[in-house]
Amino acid sequence: MKSTVEGFRSWSLMRQFAVAGGLVMLAAASLAGYLVAGIVSKAAVENTATSSALFMENILSPLVQELANERVFPETASASLDDLLGSETFENRYPHIDIWKPDGLVVYSKSRQIVGQRFPPPEGLLAALNGDVAARYTDLDAAEHVSRQFEKKYLEIYVPLREYLTGRIIAVAEVHEQPAVLASKLFRVRAEAWMATIVVTAMVMAALFGIVYRANRTIQEQRRDLHAKIRHVRTVSEQNRTLKERAQRASSRLAELNAKYLRSVGAELHDGPTQLMGLAALKVGHIRRARSPEERQGNLDALEFTIAEAINDIRTISKGLMLPEIENLPLCEVVGLAVASHKKRTDTDVSVECQTLTKTFPQAVNICVYRFVQEGLNNAFKHALGLGQSVSASWSGSMLTVSVRDAGSGESRSSIEAGLGLIGMHERVESLGGTLTVSSMPGGGTRVEMRLSLSGEED
């Protein structure tokens, strides 16, 4: 049973509705058809009985008026009734007619053997005595029918016969009508009732099926869209997780590199300006102990030279730490500042290829591009002696691409990849969700390229 239920639940909604709804509608149609056919059949029988009762009442009422005072049906009335009912037309439709007194006495019948006999009043007789026209099929076990050896069922119609002056029921006519005509009529009526029930049920089923079909199609489309969105969300979530891990690793390594860089700056300050300032402090002592103006002047000159050299070293170190104002500059101007600084420092040529990018990127992107170009050109000058230096920048869709090339031998690629500055740039680019690659170019030379996806930025 459990497996059957699970199997049913695994079906599509259309199939479930077709099976379950079909069974329910079939049961409902059967019940409705049975009830409607029964009601219509009953109405048809009552209509037939009413028509026959009205017809027979008009014929029999004038002949039974003497029964209001007599207990025996008059011979003249009996003969007239025999002549009237003996015609072939009446005989074919109404083969038997009995007239009862209210106490169960049969005063007239086409079956003469029961005239004058008293029988238990049938249910139809009792209903007719209350003023109602009653109709039912023949009870072959009734005493009046057993005595006549009835073997065929008729439609028995009990018609109350009233006295003209008082309206009192003085007799009841029991009319036996041939059931063939009624049976044909009932068959037609029942067939029409069943057909109407089937048509209505089919229309209701079709309407419900159409509604369920559209709902099922909508649900299926929404389910497919939902599954597609779930797959997309999973893919994006996995990409975000990967990018987050990369950003976290890059941030961690960048912090380590910053610490190393600070130690390097500290070492340069210690080994350069600090040593010079220490030497200057010694010169101050020599000046104080000078014994002649000439010796004092010589020590002052040496002190001035040492202080000037220390200041020059400090400026050199500070210049490497500071960036020009690039926060609100377009990308091409940022690249141009880095290239101009490199040219001034190294006195070498650099070709620049940059799209006309008037777009302004966030400060973090501008700093990343500036440091990338700066470090890339430094490596090109150091490892390729400044040969074939070029910088290119492009923006396509949501992808920013910046590359630095040189025309060296390409043999220093491993040393470039191991350099502290380029490693720092690798971490800086990855922290923004981008990628950095170092590759050897055909015919010699090295290309360093960074790619940043900025899909969230607007043009």
Stockholm file with secondary structure:
# STOCKHOLM 1.0

chainA/1-459         MKSTVEGFRSWSLMRQFAVAGGLVMLAAASLAGYLVAGIVSKAAVENTATSSALFMENILSPLVQELANERVFPETASASLDDLLGSETFENRYPHIDIWKPDGLVVYSKSRQIVGQRFPPPEGLLAALNGDVAARYTDLDAAEHVSRQFEKKYLEIYVPLREYLTGRIIAVAEVHEQPAVLASKLFRVRAEAWMATIVVTAMVMAALFGIVYRANRTIQEQRRDLHAKIRHVRTVSEQNRTLKERAQRASSRLAELNAKYLRSVGAELHDGPTQLMGLAALKVGHIRRARSPEERQGNLDALEFTIAEAINDIRTISKGLMLPEIENLPLCEVVGLAVASHKKRTDTDVSVECQTLTKTFPQAVNICVYRFVQEGLNNAFKHALGLGQSVSASWSGSMLTVSVRDAGSGESRSSIEAGLGLIGMHERVESLGGTLTVSSMPGGGTRVEMRLSLSGEED
#=GR chainA/1-459 SS CHHHHHHHHTSCHHHHIIIIIHHHHHHHHHHHHHHHHHHHHHHHHHHHHHHHHHHHHHHHGGGSGGGGTCSSCCHHHHHHHHHHHTSHHHHHHCCEEEEECTTSBEEEESSGGGTTCBCCCCHHHHHHHTTCCEEEECCTTSHHHHTTTCCSCCEEEEEEEECTTTCCEEEEEEEEECHHHHHHHHHHHHHHHHHHHHHHHHHHHHHHHHHHHHHHHHHHHHHHHHHHHHHHHHHHHHHHHHHHHHHHHHHHHHHHHHHHHHHHHHHHHIIIIIHHHHHHHHHHHHHHTCCSHHHHHHHHHHHHHHHHHHHHHHHHHHHHHCCCSCTTCCHHHHHHHHHHHHHHHHCCCCEEEECCCCCCCCHHHHHHHHHHHHHHHHHHHHHHTTTTCEEEEEEETTEEEEEEECCSCSTTHHHHHHCHHHHHHHHHHHHTTCEEEEEECTTSCEEEEEEEECTTCCC
#=GC SS_cons         CHHHHHHHHTSCHHHHIIIIIHHHHHHHHHHHHHHHHHHHHHHHHHHHHHHHHHHHHHHHGGGSGGGGTCSSCCHHHHHHHHHHHTSHHHHHHCCEEEEECTTSBEEEESSGGGTTCBCCCCHHHHHHHTTCCEEEECCTTSHHHHTTTCCSCCEEEEEEEECTTTCCEEEEEEEEECHHHHHHHHHHHHHHHHHHHHHHHHHHHHHHHHHHHHHHHHHHHHHHHHHHHHHHHHHHHHHHHHHHHHHHHHHHHHHHHHHHHHHHHHHHHIIIIIHHHHHHHHHHHHHHTCCSHHHHHHHHHHHHHHHHHHHHHHHHHHHHHCCCSCTTCCHHHHHHHHHHHHHHHHCCCCEEEECCCCCCCCHHHHHHHHHHHHHHHHHHHHHHTTTTCEEEEEEETTEEEEEEECCSCSTTHHHHHHCHHHHHHHHHHHHTTCEEEEEECTTSCEEEEEEEECTTCCC
//
